[in-house]
Amino acid sequence: MLISAIVAISENNVIGRDGHLPWHLSADLKHFKAITLGHHILLGRKNYQDINRPLPGRTNIVLTRDPNFEAPGCSVCHSLEDAIAVAEKAGETELFIIGGAEIYRMALPFCKKLYLTRVLASIEGDVKMPPLGEGWVKLNEECGESDEKNDFPYAFQVFERENKH
Ligand SMILES: NC(=O)c1ccc[n+]([C@@H]2O[C@H](COP(=O)([O-])OP(=O)(O)OC[C@H]3O[C@@H](n4cnc5c(N)ncnc54)[C@H](OP(=O)(O)O)[C@@H]3O)[C@@H](O)[C@H]2O)c1
């Protein structure tokens, strides 16, 4: 099973503000949906509480240390290993790590593919993306302009981690 991360990051590395996304980018929401639909997605408890519902058409796995936490319509796991095992057992081909920062920090070392939306602006925020690690090779990039549905210009980028022999 491939483990991938998908994230939108500003030029100054911001991914969140006050528990939410700090921008509105309709094109990125569509892009995120198209890529993740039909798959298992793994998210942190804080990201889940921002979204506040399971994302439809995907198996949502919420990570928390709270043994009593309930997330209706989602699986709840208490370790990354358990979450990976749930997806693997279900025959998943690609598990998506969808954040936030704590979950990216923990899972990035296991990710071989990265779907990165570069938000082409410097944006204020209180949650930053942890270091991506080494060995990422860009496979593809598509750019879009800001308009009435997209606060900022953006670039959809896809990276794979090079195989080291
Ligand atoms: N730009 C983007 O693409 C993007 C994507 C996703 C999220 N975001 C933003 O990121 C922010 C949230 O990120 P965040 O870093 O504050 O929170 P988070 O990663 O969403 O969630 C953190 C929580 O995950 C649980 N957790 C972390 N490590 C764990 C472990 N090893 N085992 C079990 N549970 C664990 C803990 O839950 P408990 O406290 O319940 O134990 C922890 O408080 C929001 O602003 C959101 O909008 C941005």
PDBQT file of the ligand as one rigid body, heavy atoms in Angstrom, charges set to zero:
ROOT
HETATM    1  N1  LIG A 201      -3.314  23.403   4.552  1.00  0.00    +0.000 N 
HETATM    2  C1  LIG A 201      -3.649  22.123   4.638  1.00  0.00    +0.000 C 
HETATM    3  O1  LIG A 201      -3.559  21.369   3.662  1.00  0.00    +0.000 OA
HETATM    4  C2  LIG A 201      -4.154  21.576   5.944  1.00  0.00    +0.000 A 
HETATM    5  C3  LIG A 201      -4.486  20.217   6.047  1.00  0.00    +0.000 A 
HETATM    6  C4  LIG A 201      -4.952  19.742   7.269  1.00  0.00    +0.000 A 
HETATM    7  C5  LIG A 201      -5.074  20.598   8.352  1.00  0.00    +0.000 A 
HETATM    8  N2  LIG A 201      -4.729  21.907   8.214  1.00  0.00    +0.000 N 
HETATM    9  C6  LIG A 201      -4.786  22.830   9.358  1.00  0.00    +0.000 C 
HETATM   10  O2  LIG A 201      -3.924  22.351  10.384  1.00  0.00    +0.000 OA
HETATM   11  C7  LIG A 201      -4.431  22.747  11.655  1.00  0.00    +0.000 C 
HETATM   12  C8  LIG A 201      -4.536  21.525  12.564  1.00  0.00    +0.000 C 
HETATM   13  O3  LIG A 201      -3.255  20.927  12.711  1.00  0.00    +0.000 OA
HETATM   14  P1  LIG A 201      -2.660  20.533  14.150  1.00  0.00    +0.000 P 
HETATM   15  O4  LIG A 201      -1.233  20.115  13.963  1.00  0.00    +0.000 OA
HETATM   16  O5  LIG A 201      -2.973  21.631  15.103  1.00  0.00    +0.000 OA
HETATM   17  O6  LIG A 201      -3.575  19.292  14.600  1.00  0.00    +0.000 OA
HETATM   18  P2  LIG A 201      -3.852  17.824  13.932  1.00  0.00    +0.000 P 
HETATM   19  O7  LIG A 201      -2.568  17.267  13.409  1.00  0.00    +0.000 OA
HETATM   20  O8  LIG A 201      -5.018  17.931  13.011  1.00  0.00    +0.000 OA
HETATM   21  O9  LIG A 201      -4.355  17.002  15.191  1.00  0.00    +0.000 OA
HETATM   22  C9  LIG A 201      -3.524  16.846  16.323  1.00  0.00    +0.000 C 
HETATM   23  C10 LIG A 201      -4.124  15.793  17.219  1.00  0.00    +0.000 C 
HETATM   24  O10 LIG A 201      -3.916  14.490  16.646  1.00  0.00    +0.000 OA
HETATM   25  C11 LIG A 201      -3.794  13.540  17.684  1.00  0.00    +0.000 C 
HETATM   26  N3  LIG A 201      -2.470  12.903  17.601  1.00  0.00    +0.000 N 
HETATM   27  C12 LIG A 201      -1.288  13.464  17.257  1.00  0.00    +0.000 A 
HETATM   28  N4  LIG A 201      -0.290  12.564  17.335  1.00  0.00    +0.000 NA
HETATM   29  C13 LIG A 201      -0.866  11.399  17.738  1.00  0.00    +0.000 A 
HETATM   30  C14 LIG A 201      -0.363  10.088  17.997  1.00  0.00    +0.000 A 
HETATM   31  N5  LIG A 201       0.947   9.797  17.872  1.00  0.00    +0.000 N 
HETATM   32  N6  LIG A 201      -1.224   9.128  18.392  1.00  0.00    +0.000 NA
HETATM   33  C15 LIG A 201      -2.541   9.404  18.528  1.00  0.00    +0.000 A 
HETATM   34  N7  LIG A 201      -3.081  10.627  18.298  1.00  0.00    +0.000 NA
HETATM   35  C16 LIG A 201      -2.250  11.607  17.913  1.00  0.00    +0.000 A 
HETATM   36  C17 LIG A 201      -3.931  14.295  19.001  1.00  0.00    +0.000 C 
HETATM   37  O11 LIG A 201      -5.306  14.272  19.323  1.00  0.00    +0.000 OA
HETATM   38  P3  LIG A 201      -5.828  14.321  20.874  1.00  0.00    +0.000 P 
HETATM   39  O12 LIG A 201      -5.408  15.668  21.379  1.00  0.00    +0.000 OA
HETATM   40  O13 LIG A 201      -7.308  14.141  20.742  1.00  0.00    +0.000 OA
HETATM   41  O14 LIG A 201      -5.156  13.181  21.571  1.00  0.00    +0.000 OA
HETATM   42  C18 LIG A 201      -3.488  15.702  18.605  1.00  0.00    +0.000 C 
HETATM   43  O15 LIG A 201      -3.983  16.724  19.471  1.00  0.00    +0.000 OA
HETATM   44  C19 LIG A 201      -5.776  23.435  11.380  1.00  0.00    +0.000 C 
HETATM   45  O16 LIG A 201      -5.575  24.832  11.316  1.00  0.00    +0.000 OA
HETATM   46  C20 LIG A 201      -6.148  22.894  10.009  1.00  0.00    +0.000 C 
HETATM   47  O17 LIG A 201      -7.003  23.778   9.295  1.00  0.00    +0.000 OA
HETATM   48  C21 LIG A 201      -4.267  22.410   7.035  1.00  0.00    +0.000 A 
ENDROOT
TORSDOF 0
